[in-house]
Amino acid sequence: MKEQLKQLLENSYSPYSKFRVAAILVMKDGQTFHGVNVENASYGAAICAERSAFVSAISSGYKPHDFETLYVMCDSPKISTCCFLCRQVIAEMMEPDKKIICMNNLGEKKEFTVKELCPYPFDEKDLNI
């Protein structure tokens, strides 16, 4: 997965931050979806690599809880974790025991479960409906 993520980093569109991120989402059936961060001049409308991969999977017909593992690589020697917008999507789409593997550009990694990365998710129980 490390080499695929390194290659995928090349597709990132990050002219403002210069912080390239790639994600590969593995489904329970083995299918994979790729995502990269895509920035624009208004910053707030940028999309992260993780959400890009989830949107692609959902657009292809997958549903919450069809996801097995999320791999994320930042183009940095530091291992970074997912932002809080992405954590919200992760918490809603993946089961609490599924793995998120965060890597640096050297291939070093830290592994988390969804529950570890998102210990107090905002979910349907928080809505008054």
Buried (B, 14 or more C-beta within 10 A) or exposed (E): BBEBBBEBBEBBEBEEEEEBBBBBBBBEEEEBBBBBBBBEEEEEEBBBBBBBBBBBBBEEEBEEEBBBBBBBBBBEEEBBBBEEEBBBBBBBBBBEEBBBBBBBBEEEBEEBBBBEBBEEBEEEEEEEE
